[in-house]
Amino acid sequence: MKKHLIVKIIKDSPADLAGIKEGEKLLSLNNQEINDIFDYDFIAEDISLVLEIENKAGESRTLTIEKDEGDDLGLVFEESLMDNYKSCYNKCIFCFIDQNPKGMRETIYFKDDDSRLSFLQGNYITMTNMKDSEIERIIEYKLAPINISVHTTNPELRCSMLHNRFAGRILEHMDKLYAAEIPMNAQIVLCKGVNDGEELLRSLRDLKKYAPILGSVSVVPVGLTKYRDGLCHLDEFGPEDAEDVIDMIEDVQKEVYEKHGIHFAHASDEWYIMAGREIPPEDNYDGYEQLENGVGMTRLLYNDFSAAVDEVLTYKSVQESKSRFGRMFHHKTEEEKLYDAILNQNKGRKASTICGMLSKNNKDHICKELHRVRPDAEFMVYPIENKFFGPKITVTGLLTGSDIVSGLEGKDLGEALLIPSSCLKADEEIFLDDMTLEELKNALQVDTVIVKSYGMEYLRDILGV
C-alpha cells in the first residue's frame, strides 16, 4: 500500500479541523488506495470522506470528514504528483536530451513521458508507454488538454523514428480521446528527408479529422546540437524547405478554418524567419496554444510591446487634451503613475538585452516602438551565438550563462542587462550550464533584470521605472 507523507495542513481546512497533523501519512481515501494526485483529487471531490491516517509512530486511525461541495480537503503532500514520474521508453532519432554534453546537472538528462504531466504542466507525450486502462482513466477523470507528440501518423515510420514497436498505435489512441471529446494538442518535430514532404502532408490530413477537438498542431524543425556522435544523421533545413513547409501548413489552415473556424496547423516562428517571410498576424494563432513550441512568440512580443507603447501614448494624448481645457486635477491610479514615470523620466536610460541568433531581427521592432514613446532611450539588443550546444541552436531559451558572458565581453551594456526568463531554470536563477545569475552579474559588472513578459512590464524594465 502506498503511503503519502503530509507535509502541510492548510489552516482552518477540513483536514485541520479534523486534527490531521503534518508528518502523518494518508493510507486510503473512501477505502480506496491512492495511486497519484488524480485519484486523490477525483475522490476528494466527495462531500463525505473516510480517511485512513497513519501517525508518526506508525499507528493508523480512521477519520470521517464532512465538507462543503468544492471545498479543498486541505492536505499538501511531499510529492506533488503523489507518485514517481514515468520515464520515456523511446529512443527518438531527434531527441534533444540525447544531444546534451556530458557533465550537466542530472535532472537535465531525465526523459519524462508521463501523461499526468501533460495535464499538469503542458508537457507533450508520445503515449507509447500508456496502457489502455490509463487512456480510459484520462477519459473517466476528464483530464484535458492532452498534449501529444505525434511526429508522424504513418505507423511504420513512427515506430522507426521513435525506435519503439508500440509507437504505431497513435491514431488508435487519439480515436478514443476524440470519441470522448477530450481536448488535445499535437506536435510534429520535422526531420529532413524523414517525416517531411508527403509524410507531413499525410500526417496533417490524418490529424485534421480530429479538429476541433484537436485544437492545434505545431510543426517545428528538429534542433541539432554539436553533440551527435553515434546518433542518426540528420540534415538541416534551408530556406526553400521552409517555404514548402509553410505553404503546406497554410493550405491546411485554410481548409480547417473554413470548416471549424480555427487555423489548426501552425508553423513555428523559425520556419518564417528561415524563409524570410513575415510573421502571421495574431488572429492566425488562435489564442497562442503552442507558445511553448515556438509558435507565435515573435508576434506576441511585437503586439504586446506595441500595445504597451500605444497605451502610454494614448494616456499622454488625453492628458494634453485635459491640460488645454484646464482639467488636470484628479487622484491618479497606479497605472497612471506608471505612465507618468515613463513619460517624465529625466533622461531615457541606456539598457541592453540578449537573444538567440534566431531573434536578432526583433531588435529593430523593439527599438522603433521604444523610440515612439522615449526617443532619448538607448536599448541595445545583442544576438548571442550558442557555442555550448553549437551554432545550429539559435533559440534564446537555450543560451547558457557562459555564452552570454563571452558574447557580451567588451560590449556597452548600459545601466542594466535584461535577461529573458526562458534562459533560466523555472524555479531558480540558474542557467543550463549551472552558472547562476549572480555569477553572470559579477562577471559582467552590470545590474540584471529578469524579463518575464513583453508588454508594459518589458517597457518598464527597459526604462527602469
C-alpha positions in Angstrom: 0.0 0.0 0.0 1.3 3.5 -0.9 1.7 5.9 2.0 1.6 9.6 1.2 3.5 11.9 3.5 1.6 15.0 4.5 4.0 18.0 4.7 1.5 20.7 5.3 -2.1 21.2 6.6 -4.0 24.3 5.3 -5.1 26.3 8.3 -8.8 26.0 9.1 -9.4 23.5 6.3 -11.5 20.3 6.9 -8.3 18.3 7.5 -7.0 20.9 10.0 -10.3 20.8 11.9 -10.3 17.0 11.9 -6.9 17.0 13.7 -4.7 15.7 11.0 -1.0 16.7 11.6 2.0 17.4 9.4 4.2 14.4 9.3 1.3 11.9 9.2 0.6 9.8 6.2 -2.5 9.2 4.1 -3.1 5.5 3.5 -6.5 5.5 1.8 -9.5 7.7 0.9 -13.0 6.3 0.9 -11.5 2.8 1.3 -9.5 3.3 -2.0 -5.8 3.3 -2.3 -4.5 6.5 -3.8 -2.1 5.9 -6.7 -1.5 9.6 -7.7 -2.8 13.1 -7.4 -5.6 12.4 -9.9 -7.0 9.6 -7.8 -6.8 11.9 -4.8 -8.4 14.9 -6.5 -11.2 12.8 -8.0 -12.2 11.1 -4.8 -11.6 14.2 -2.6 -14.4 15.9 -4.5 -16.9 14.0 -2.4 -18.6 15.9 0.4 -18.3 12.8 2.7 -14.8 11.3 3.1 -13.3 8.5 5.1 -9.6 8.8 5.6 -7.2 6.2 6.9 -4.3 8.1 8.5 -1.0 6.8 9.9 0.7 8.8 12.7 4.4 9.3 13.2 4.5 6.2 15.5 3.1 4.0 12.7 -0.3 3.7 14.3 -3.3 4.1 11.9 -6.8 5.6 12.6 -9.9 6.2 10.6 -11.5 9.7 10.3 -14.7 10.8 8.7 -14.8 14.3 7.3 -17.9 16.1 6.1 -17.2 19.1 3.9 -19.0 21.5 1.6 -19.0 20.8 -2.1 -16.0 22.3 -3.8 -14.0 22.8 -0.6 -10.4 21.7 -0.6 -9.6 19.0 1.9 -6.5 20.9 3.0 -3.7 18.3 2.6 -0.4 19.1 1.0 1.8 16.1 0.1 5.6 15.6 -0.1 5.3 14.7 -3.8 3.1 16.9 -5.9 2.3 14.0 -8.2 1.9 11.6 -5.3 3.8 9.1 -7.4 7.1 8.7 -9.3 7.4 10.3 -12.8 7.2 7.9 -15.7 10.3 8.0 -17.9 10.4 7.8 -21.7 10.8 4.3 -23.3 11.6 5.7 -26.7 14.9 6.3 -28.5 13.8 9.1 -30.8 16.1 9.9 -33.7 15.6 13.7 -32.9 15.7 13.6 -29.1 17.3 16.8 -27.8 18.3 15.2 -24.4 20.5 12.6 -26.3 22.3 15.6 -27.8 23.3 17.2 -24.5 27.0 17.3 -23.5 28.3 15.3 -20.5 28.6 16.9 -17.1 25.3 18.8 -16.9 23.1 18.5 -13.8 21.4 15.1 -13.5 17.8 16.4 -14.0 18.6 17.6 -17.5 19.1 14.0 -18.6 15.8 12.7 -17.3 13.3 12.0 -20.1 9.8 12.1 -18.9 6.8 10.8 -20.9 4.1 11.0 -18.3 0.5 11.6 -19.3 -0.2 13.2 -16.0 2.4 15.9 -16.7 0.7 16.6 -19.9 -2.3 17.8 -17.9 -0.4 19.3 -15.0 2.4 21.1 -16.8 1.6 21.1 -20.5 4.3 18.5 -21.4 4.0 16.7 -24.7 3.8 12.9 -24.5 4.2 10.1 -27.2 1.7 7.8 -25.5 3.9 4.8 -26.3 4.2 3.7 -22.6 0.5 4.0 -21.9 -1.8 1.1 -21.2 -5.4 1.1 -22.4 -6.5 1.4 -18.8 -4.6 4.7 -18.5 -6.3 6.2 -21.5 -9.6 5.1 -20.0 -8.7 6.9 -16.8 -7.9 10.1 -18.7 -11.4 9.8 -20.2 -13.1 9.0 -16.8 -11.4 11.8 -15.0 -11.7 14.2 -18.0 -8.1 15.2 -17.8 -7.5 17.8 -20.5 -6.0 19.0 -22.6 -3.7 16.1 -23.5 -0.6 17.3 -25.5 0.6 14.6 -27.9 4.0 14.3 -29.6 2.7 12.8 -32.9 5.6 13.4 -35.3 4.0 11.2 -37.9 0.8 9.3 -38.4 2.5 6.6 -40.5 2.6 3.7 -38.1 5.8 2.1 -39.6 7.6 5.4 -39.8 6.6 6.4 -36.3 8.0 3.1 -34.9 11.2 3.7 -36.8 11.5 7.4 -35.7 10.8 6.6 -32.0 12.6 3.2 -32.0 9.6 1.8 -30.2 7.5 -1.1 -31.6 4.4 0.2 -29.8 4.6 3.7 -31.4 2.3 2.8 -34.3 -0.9 2.9 -32.3 -1.1 6.7 -32.0 -4.2 7.2 -34.2 -5.9 4.4 -32.3 -5.3 6.3 -29.0 -6.4 9.6 -30.5 -9.6 8.0 -31.8 -10.5 7.1 -28.2 -9.8 10.6 -26.9 -11.6 12.2 -29.8 -14.7 10.0 -29.3 -14.7 11.1 -25.6 -14.3 14.7 -26.6 -11.1 15.1 -24.6 -9.4 18.3 -25.9 -5.9 17.6 -27.5 -3.0 19.5 -29.0 -0.3 17.9 -31.1 3.3 18.4 -32.1 5.4 17.3 -35.1 9.2 17.6 -34.9 10.2 17.7 -38.5 13.3 15.8 -39.7 14.5 16.5 -43.3 14.0 13.5 -45.6 12.2 11.5 -42.9 8.8 12.9 -41.9 8.6 16.0 -44.2 7.2 16.3 -47.7 4.5 13.8 -48.5 4.8 12.3 -45.0 4.0 15.6 -43.4 1.0 16.1 -45.7 -0.3 12.6 -44.8 0.1 13.4 -41.1 -1.8 16.7 -41.4 -4.5 15.1 -43.4 -4.9 12.4 -40.8 -4.9 14.8 -37.9 -7.3 17.4 -39.3 -10.2 14.8 -39.0 -9.9 15.3 -35.2 -10.5 19.1 -35.4 -11.7 21.0 -33.4 -11.3 18.5 -30.5 -7.7 18.5 -31.6 -7.3 22.3 -31.3 -3.8 22.8 -32.7 -0.8 21.0 -34.4 2.6 22.7 -34.3 5.3 21.8 -36.8 8.8 22.6 -35.6 12.2 21.9 -37.2 14.5 19.4 -35.4 17.1 21.0 -33.2 20.6 19.8 -33.9 23.4 20.3 -31.4 27.1 19.6 -32.0 26.9 16.6 -29.8 25.5 14.0 -32.2 28.3 11.4 -32.3 26.8 8.0 -32.6 23.3 9.3 -33.4 21.3 9.1 -36.5 22.5 11.5 -39.2 20.0 14.4 -39.7 20.4 17.3 -42.1 19.5 20.9 -41.6 16.5 22.6 -43.3 17.1 25.5 -45.6 15.0 28.5 -46.8 13.4 26.5 -49.7 12.4 23.7 -47.3 10.9 26.4 -45.0 8.9 27.8 -47.9 7.5 24.3 -48.7 6.6 23.6 -45.1 4.8 27.0 -44.7 2.9 26.6 -47.9 1.7 23.1 -46.9 0.6 24.2 -43.5 -1.2 27.4 -44.7 -3.1 25.3 -47.2 -4.3 23.0 -44.4 -5.1 26.1 -42.3 -7.5 27.4 -45.0 -9.3 24.0 -45.2 -9.8 23.6 -41.5 -10.7 27.3 -40.9 -13.5 27.1 -43.5 -15.0 24.1 -41.7 -14.2 24.7 -38.0 -13.2 28.4 -37.6 -9.7 27.6 -36.3 -6.4 27.7 -38.1 -5.4 24.4 -36.5 -1.9 23.8 -38.1 0.9 26.1 -37.2 4.5 26.5 -38.4 6.8 27.6 -35.7 8.4 31.1 -36.0 11.7 29.5 -37.1 10.2 28.5 -40.4 9.0 32.1 -41.2 12.4 33.6 -40.2 14.3 30.9 -42.2 12.1 31.6 -45.3 12.3 35.4 -44.8 8.6 35.7 -44.6 6.5 38.0 -42.4 5.3 36.5 -39.2 1.5 35.9 -39.4 -1.0 38.2 -37.6 -2.2 37.5 -34.2 -5.6 36.1 -35.3 -3.8 33.2 -37.0 -2.6 31.8 -33.7 -6.0 31.0 -32.2 -5.0 32.3 -28.7 -1.4 31.1 -28.8 -2.0 27.5 -27.9 1.5 26.5 -28.9 3.8 29.2 -27.5 6.0 26.6 -25.7 6.8 25.1 -29.1 7.9 28.5 -30.5 4.7 29.2 -32.3 3.7 32.8 -32.3 6.3 34.1 -29.8 7.6 36.7 -32.2 4.1 38.0 -33.0 3.2 38.1 -29.3 6.3 40.1 -28.4 5.6 42.6 -31.2 2.0 43.0 -30.4 2.4 43.2 -26.6 5.2 45.7 -26.8 3.4 47.9 -29.4 0.2 47.8 -27.3 2.1 49.0 -24.2 3.6 51.9 -26.1 0.1 52.7 -27.5 -1.3 52.7 -24.0 1.2 55.3 -22.8 0.8 57.5 -25.9 -3.0 57.4 -25.6 -2.7 58.5 -21.9 -0.3 61.3 -23.0 -2.7 62.5 -25.6 -5.6 62.5 -23.1 -3.5 64.4 -20.5 -2.5 67.0 -23.1 -6.2 67.4 -24.0 -7.2 67.9 -20.4 -4.4 70.4 -19.9 -5.7 72.6 -22.7 -9.1 72.7 -21.1 -7.7 73.1 -17.5 -8.9 69.7 -16.2 -5.9 68.2 -14.6 -6.8 67.6 -11.0 -7.8 64.1 -10.0 -6.5 61.2 -8.0 -4.2 59.2 -10.2 -4.3 55.4 -10.3 -1.1 53.3 -10.0 -1.3 52.7 -13.8 -1.4 56.4 -14.5 1.5 57.0 -12.2 3.5 54.4 -14.2 2.6 56.2 -17.4 3.8 59.5 -15.9 7.1 57.9 -14.8 7.7 56.5 -18.3 6.9 59.8 -20.0 8.6 62.2 -17.5 11.9 60.3 -16.8 14.6 63.0 -16.8 16.7 61.1 -19.3 15.8 57.9 -21.1 18.2 55.4 -19.7 20.6 53.1 -21.5 19.9 49.4 -21.2 20.6 46.1 -23.0 19.3 42.6 -23.5 20.4 39.4 -25.3 18.7 37.0 -27.7 19.5 33.9 -29.7 20.6 34.3 -33.3 17.0 33.4 -34.4 15.6 36.5 -32.9 18.3 39.0 -33.9 15.9 40.9 -36.2 13.5 41.6 -33.3 15.7 44.4 -32.1 14.6 46.7 -35.0 10.9 46.4 -34.0 11.6 46.9 -30.3 13.8 49.9 -30.7 11.4 51.5 -33.2 8.5 51.1 -30.8 10.5 52.3 -27.8 11.5 55.5 -29.6 7.9 56.3 -30.2 7.4 56.9 -26.5 11.0 57.8 -25.5 13.2 58.9 -28.4 16.1 59.5 -26.0 16.2 56.0 -24.6 19.1 53.7 -25.7 18.4 50.0 -25.9 21.0 47.5 -27.3 19.9 44.0 -28.3 22.9 41.6 -28.6 22.4 38.4 -30.5 24.5 35.6 -28.8 26.0 32.7 -30.7 25.4 29.4 -29.0 28.8 27.8 -28.5 27.7 25.5 -25.8 25.3 23.5 -27.9 26.6 24.6 -31.3 25.7 27.3 -33.8 22.7 25.4 -35.2 20.9 26.0 -31.9 19.6 29.6 -32.3 16.7 30.0 -29.8 17.1 32.3 -26.9 15.9 29.8 -24.3 18.9 27.6 -24.8 21.6 30.2 -24.2 23.9 29.4 -21.4 25.5 31.8 -18.9 29.0 31.2 -20.2 28.0 32.0 -23.8 26.2 35.2 -22.6 29.3 36.3 -20.7 31.7 35.6 -23.6 29.3 37.2 -26.1 29.0 40.4 -24.1 32.6 41.0 -23.1 33.6 44.5 -24.0 30.1 45.5 -25.0 28.3 48.6 -23.8 25.6 47.1 -21.6 24.2 50.4 -20.2 22.8 50.6 -16.7 21.1 47.2 -16.8 21.1 44.0 -18.7 17.7 42.4 -19.2 17.8 38.6 -19.2 14.8 36.7 -20.7 13.3 34.3 -18.1 13.3 31.5 -20.7 17.2 31.3 -20.2 16.8 30.4 -16.6 15.5 27.4 -14.7 11.8 27.8 -13.9 12.2 27.9 -10.1 15.8 29.1 -9.7 18.1 31.8 -11.1 20.4 29.4 -12.8 21.3 28.8 -16.5 21.6 25.5 -18.3 25.4 25.3 -17.7 24.8 25.8 -13.9 26.1 29.4 -13.9 24.0 31.5 -11.5 22.5 34.9 -12.4 24.6 36.3 -9.6 27.8 34.9 -11.2 26.9 36.4 -14.5 26.1 39.7 -12.9 29.6 39.7 -11.2 31.4 38.6 -14.4 29.9 41.4 -16.4 29.7 44.0 -13.7 26.2 45.1 -14.5 22.8 45.1 -12.8 20.5 42.4 -14.2 16.7 42.2 -14.6 14.8 39.1 -15.4 12.2 39.7 -18.1 9.0 37.7 -17.7 6.7 39.3 -20.2 7.0 41.6 -23.2 4.2 44.2 -22.7 4.1 47.0 -20.2 6.4 45.2 -17.8 9.1 45.0 -20.6 8.8 48.7 -21.3 9.1 49.5 -17.6 12.1 47.2 -17.3 13.9 48.8 -20.3 13.4 52.3 -18.9 14.0 51.3 -15.2 10.9 53.0 -13.8 
